Amino acid sequence: MVVLTDGQDTDSKVKLEDLLERLKQQTSGGEQSSAPPRVFAIAYGDKADPAVLKRIAEAGGGAFFSGTPKDIKAVYADLATFF
């Protein structure tokens, strides 16, 4: 899963800590899943919150990236190396 966001929580129904725990359970085999999703987070924009997105990517077994309108194509090219 690729998440492109500023990372600002404006209307979540799930708290960050709950999301992180769910992701960790899936990637560690704690839940029955044949292929748990890997989460790749891209911080996008001047107001992006990289700390939150790094935590989500780590818990989801993926990677964190940071992008701007000028370099977003290069970010996606780097991301493609994981697939």
C-alpha positions in Angstrom: 0.0 0.0 0.0 1.3 3.4 -0.9 0.2 6.3 1.3 0.8 9.8 -0.1 -0.1 12.4 2.5 0.9 15.3 4.7 0.4 13.0 7.7 -1.8 15.4 9.5 -4.7 13.7 11.3 -7.8 15.7 10.7 -10.6 13.1 10.9 -9.4 9.6 11.8 -11.6 7.0 13.4 -8.6 4.9 14.4 -6.0 6.4 16.7 -2.4 6.3 15.6 -1.3 3.9 18.3 -4.1 1.4 17.4 -3.1 1.6 13.7 0.5 0.9 14.5 -0.4 -2.1 16.7 -2.6 -3.5 14.0 0.2 -3.1 11.4 2.8 -4.7 13.7 0.5 -7.7 14.3 0.0 -8.3 10.6 3.6 -8.0 9.7 4.7 -10.2 12.6 2.2 -12.9 11.8 0.1 -12.1 14.8 -3.1 -12.1 12.7 -4.1 -14.8 10.2 -3.1 -13.4 6.9 -1.4 -15.0 3.9 0.1 -11.8 2.6 0.0 -8.8 5.0 0.1 -5.5 3.3 3.3 -3.6 3.3 2.9 0.2 3.9 5.0 2.7 2.0 4.5 6.2 3.2 5.3 9.4 1.3 5.4 12.7 3.2 4.1 15.2 0.7 4.0 19.0 1.1 5.5 21.7 3.3 3.3 20.7 6.3 4.0 17.0 6.2 4.6 15.2 9.4 7.5 12.8 8.6 7.8 11.4 12.2 4.2 9.9 12.0 4.7 8.6 8.5 8.0 7.0 9.4 6.3 5.1 12.3 3.5 3.9 10.0 5.9 2.7 7.3 8.1 0.9 9.9 5.1 -0.8 11.5 3.8 -1.8 8.1 7.1 -3.4 7.0 7.6 -0.8 4.2 9.6 2.3 3.8 9.3 6.1 4.2 9.9 8.7 1.5 9.6 12.4 1.3 8.5 14.2 -1.8 7.7 17.6 -3.3 6.0 18.5 -6.6 9.5 18.9 -8.1 10.8 15.4 -7.2 7.7 13.2 -6.8 8.5 11.3 -10.0 11.9 10.3 -8.6 10.3 9.3 -5.3 8.0 7.0 -7.1 10.9 5.6 -9.1 12.8 4.8 -5.9 9.6 3.3 -4.4 9.3 1.0 -7.5 12.5 -0.7 -6.5 10.6 -2.5 -3.7 8.3 -4.3 -6.1 
